[in-house]
Amino acid sequence: MSGKPKLHYFNGRGRMETIRWLLAAAGVEFEECFLETKDDLTKLQKDGSLLFKQVPMVEIDGMKMVQTRAISNYIAAKYNLYGKDLKERALIDMYVEGIIDLNELLMGHTFQPADKKEQHFATIVDKATNRYFPVFEKILKDHGQDFLVGNRFSRADVQLLETLLMAEECKPDILAKFPVLQSFKARISNVPTIKKFLQPGSQRKPPLQEKDVQKVMKIFH
């Protein structure tokens, strides 16, 4: 049996993408087992692999882990991306929870009905530029360090970069008023493991397209 983590999900971003990012940032090779049909999901549910009948599911260290945050927390702790003490972990958790809120808003855009897309896009831009980005701009500016917490690379940096890039896919000039975040993006993108993950041919998934939505819906509904 391979010692590599094995990721069970559809062949797209969704809630598994952050897990892919964290494993890649840690330099950990992983395998993927893609759900192609509703039957693939049903099989995992019936054989007891999914504690709450849901994916993402990651086979790692003899466990079949579910729940995105639990999986992400485990990977971050295992691969030293979770701060040096309890206070740093608390900061990382606070920052990550905010990042997740924005990330989920961005992820949901493709699934919006046509008549709601424009309003949803406006909400994304408003919350990104008025609620979330100013916070991270200020944190980095105030402490003047390369990373968000403790001047060392952590999951907060990984997840913020993932979400910044998603936001730019949505609106290319969305970081125009945030020079510190622009520098952060360039710096973290050059961390060797991240740089490798950003290259064509990596296991990073492209943005979900309209045509993919129906396929995803057929698996899960």
N, C-alpha and C positions, 0 to 999 in steps of 0.2 A: 504494500500500500504506500502511495506517495505521501511524503511528509508535508507537501504543500497544502495550504488552505484551499478548500474547494467551495466555490461560490455558486449558489443555486438561485437563479433569477432569470428574467427575460433578457434578451440581447439588446439592452438599452440602458440608459442612465437610471432614472428612478431613484429609489431609496438605497440601492446598492452602490451608486457611484461614489459616494463619500467613502464607503468601505474600500473600494478599489483605490481611491486616492491615498488613503491612510496606509494601506499595505504597500503601495508603490513608493510612498514617501519613506517608509521604513526599509525599503530595498528588499521586500519579501516577494518572491515569485508565487503566483497563485494560479489555480486552474478554475475554469468556469464551466458550469453545466447549465446550458440555457433551456428554459421552459419554452417550448414552441407551440404547445396546444394546451387546452383546458385539461386534457387527460394527464399531461405531465405533472400538472399541479395536483390533480386528484390523487395520483399515485403516491406522491410525497405525503399528502394528507392521510391517506389510508395506511401507509406503512409506519405511521407514527413519527415521522421525521420532523414534523412541524408542530411545535408545542401548542401554538394558538391558531393552527391551520393557515398560517400566513408566511410568505417570503417577504424580505430576504432571509435566507438561511445560509450559514457558513459552517462548514465542517472544519474544525480546528482543534488541535490538541485533544482529540478523542471525544470532542463535544459536537453536538449539532445545535449551534447557537442561532436563536431568532431574536427579533426586536432590534431595530437598527441602532438605537442608542447603546444597548447592552453590548452589541458586537463591536461598535466603534470604541466604547470605553475599554473593552478588553484588549483590543489591538493597540490602542494608545498606551495603555499601562504596560503591556507586554514588551513593546518596542521603544519604551523610554520617550514617549511623545506627550507625557502627561504631567510635566512639572516635577520639581524636586521635593515638594512638601505639600501639606494639606492646603495651605493658603494659596499656593500657585495653582493647585488643582481646582480650587474654588473659583479663582479668576478665569482659568481656562474654561470651566463649565459655564460660567456666566456669559463669556464671549461666544462660546460655541452655540449656546441656546439662542442667542440673538441672531447669529449667522444662519442657524437652521430655520428660524422663522422666515428670513428673507429667501433662503434657498428654496423652501417649500412654495413660497409665492411664485418664484421664477419657474420652478418645475411645473406648477399647475397651469401655466399660461397656454401651453399647447392643447390642454384639455378643455379650455373655455369654449362655449358655443360662440358661433360667429358674431352674434349680436352683443356679446359681453366682452369680446376681445379688447376693444378700444379702451373701455373703462378699466379693465384689468391691467392693461399696459400702463395706463396713467397711474394706477395705484402702485404698481411696481416702482415706477420712476419716482413717485412722491416718497414712498417709504424708504427706498434706497438712499435717495439724496438728502432727505430731511430727517430721517430717524436713524438709520444704521451707519451709513458711511461717515457722517460727522463724528460719531462716537469713536470709530476706529482711527480716523484721521487724528483726533485729539489725543487718544491713548499713545499712539506712535510719536506724535509731535512732542507731547509732554515729557516722555521719558527718553526720547532721542536715541533709542536702541533699535537694533535691526529686527527684533522679534517682538511679538505682542507681550509675552510673559517671561520674566526672569532672564531676559537677554539670551534665551536659548530656543532652538527650533522646537515647536510643539504642534500638537494637532490643531490648535487655534489658528496657527499660521497656514497650515495645509487647507483647512476648511474655509478660511477667509479667501485664500487665493482661488480655490475652486469656485466660490460664489462670485468673486469679482469678475472672473472670466465668463461665467454664465450671464452676469449682468451686461457685460460688454457685447455678448452675442445678441442680447435683446436690444441694446441701444449702444452703439459703438463709442459714443462720446460721453457716456454716463459718468466717467471719472474726471471729466474736464476740470471740475472745481476742487479736485482733491489731489494736489501734487504729492503729498506724503504717501497716500495710497498708491499712486502711480509708481513711486520709487519702491515701495514695498512689493508691489506686483512684479516689477522687474527683478528685484533682489531674490524673492522666493522662487521665481520661475527659473533662476539659475542655480538653485540647490541641485547638486548632481542627480539625485534620485528623481526629483521633480522634473528636471530638464529632460531626463530620459522618458518619463511618462508623458510629457507634452509632445514628444516626437511622433510623426506619422507611423502607424503600424503598432503602436502600443495598445494596451487593453483599455485605454480611455475611450469612452463612448461618445459619438457625435450627438449634437442636439436632436431630440426627438422631433420627427417631422409629422405632419398631419396624417400621412399615409400609414405611419406606425401606430397611430392611436387606435385604429380599429383592431389591429392585431393584438395589441395589449389588452384592449377591452374584452376580446374573445377569450383570452386566457383567464382573466380574473372575474368575468361576469357571465 
